[in-house]
């Protein structure tokens, strides 16, 4: 029989990982903001996506991971795997 953990037990297990992830995020954004030319990043679509992701994380819900994945993903394109689809994508989800 499988034992189900309660919310306190789960939170106790993941708290340090969550805290560490937030610290990495904060340090990364600080590093960008302290860099020369940081003011142009405010108009970068990737920075806007990060802000949207933070808003998703700060809200209630049970599907935050899915919402973040969709936010940073390219929309589905029919025929994406055909020979005609060799063009590059400039969609907002691109990591390049």
C-alpha positions as CSV (number, residue, x, y, z in Angstrom):
1,X,0.0,0.0,0.0
2,X,1.4,3.4,-1.0
3,X,1.7,6.1,1.6
4,X,0.6,9.6,0.6
5,X,2.5,12.5,2.1
6,X,0.7,15.5,3.4
7,X,1.4,19.1,2.3
8,X,3.7,19.8,5.3
9,X,5.8,16.7,4.6
10,X,6.1,17.6,0.9
11,X,6.9,21.2,1.6
12,X,9.6,20.2,4.2
13,X,11.2,18.1,1.5
14,X,11.2,20.7,-1.3
15,X,11.7,24.0,0.6
16,X,15.5,24.1,0.3
17,X,15.3,23.3,-3.4
18,X,12.8,26.0,-4.0
19,X,14.8,28.5,-1.9
20,X,18.0,27.6,-3.9
21,X,16.2,28.1,-7.2
22,X,14.9,31.5,-6.2
23,X,18.4,32.6,-5.2
24,X,19.8,31.4,-8.5
25,X,17.1,33.3,-10.3
26,X,17.6,36.5,-8.3
27,X,21.4,36.4,-8.7
28,X,21.0,35.9,-12.5
29,X,18.6,38.8,-12.9
30,X,20.9,41.0,-10.7
31,X,23.9,40.1,-12.9
32,X,22.0,41.1,-16.0
33,X,20.7,44.3,-14.4
34,X,24.3,45.3,-13.3
35,X,25.7,44.6,-16.8
36,X,26.6,47.4,-19.2
37,X,23.6,48.1,-21.5
38,X,21.1,46.5,-19.1
39,X,18.4,49.1,-20.0
40,X,17.9,47.5,-23.4
41,X,17.0,44.1,-21.8
42,X,13.7,45.6,-20.6
43,X,12.4,45.5,-24.1
44,X,13.7,42.0,-24.8
45,X,10.8,39.5,-25.2
46,X,12.7,36.9,-23.2
47,X,12.8,39.2,-20.3
48,X,9.1,39.8,-20.6
49,X,8.6,36.1,-20.6
50,X,10.6,35.8,-17.4
51,X,8.4,38.4,-15.8
52,X,5.2,36.6,-17.0
53,X,6.7,33.4,-15.5
54,X,7.2,35.1,-12.2
55,X,3.6,36.2,-12.2
56,X,2.5,32.7,-12.9
57,X,4.6,31.4,-10.0
58,X,3.2,34.0,-7.6
59,X,-0.4,33.1,-8.4
60,X,-2.6,30.2,-7.1
61,X,-3.0,27.0,-9.1
62,X,-2.1,23.4,-9.5
63,X,-0.6,23.6,-13.0
64,X,2.1,26.2,-12.8
65,X,4.7,24.0,-14.3
66,X,2.5,23.4,-17.4
67,X,1.8,27.1,-17.7
68,X,5.5,27.9,-17.6
69,X,6.3,25.2,-20.1
70,X,3.6,26.6,-22.5
71,X,4.9,30.2,-21.9
72,X,8.4,29.3,-23.1
73,X,7.3,26.9,-25.9
74,X,6.8,27.6,-29.5
75,X,3.3,27.2,-30.7
76,X,2.5,24.0,-32.6
77,X,3.0,24.3,-36.3
78,X,1.4,21.7,-38.6
79,X,4.0,20.2,-40.8
80,X,6.9,21.1,-38.6
81,X,8.8,18.0,-39.4
82,X,8.5,18.2,-43.2
83,X,11.3,19.2,-45.6
84,X,9.5,22.6,-46.1
85,X,10.0,23.5,-42.4
86,X,13.7,24.1,-42.6
87,X,13.2,27.8,-42.0
88,X,14.3,29.3,-38.7
89,X,11.7,30.4,-36.1
90,X,11.5,33.8,-34.6
91,X,8.8,32.9,-32.2
92,X,8.8,34.2,-28.6
93,X,9.6,30.8,-27.1
94,X,13.0,30.6,-28.9
95,X,16.0,30.2,-26.6
96,X,18.4,31.4,-29.2
